[in-house]
Amino acid sequence: MTTWRTASAAAAIASSIVAVSSALSTGGTHADTVNWEAIAQCESGGNWSADTGNGHYGGLQISLPTWDANGGEELSALPSTASPQEQVLVGQRIMAKQGPGAWPKCASCSQGARAPVGSLTHLLTVMWGQSGGCRGSSRAVDE
């Protein structure tokens, strides 16, 4: 019986390693599977029009230089005046360049039940767990 459990555990670990390796080797971050609503909730309390004077704007709390560097200026002068969909579009570009480190505390908050198994959000949830940092941002997106 113990041998069967050991073999099962080894298979599960190997499967996890393959899944993580596949996700990392694609070069993509699966930004389309990130729960952007959860990140916005963590970063700005879900206020997509946030402009508090701290140099970061919108639901995802993106700095103006980062917004401009990722094509945001073509959509709106400020992230806080862009639609949530436009902010997510720029967020996806940022995620593709910087990965979840762009939202170091809040990316792990985006797990939820909506994250597909194998997605970046799911992997973050598994690797970092559900606790820590999901009550608000300690650092917003900045390049």
ZIQUI-V69036 format. One record per helix or strand of 3 or more residues. SS is the DSSP state (A for helix, B for strand). FROM is the first residue (numbers start at 1). LEN is the number of residues. If there is no record, write none. Layout:
# ZIQUI-V69036
SS:FROM:LEN
SS:FROM:LEN
This chain:
# ZIQUI-V69036
A:2:24
A:31:3
A:36:9
A:64:6
A:72:3
A:79:3
A:84:20
A:107:4
A:120:9
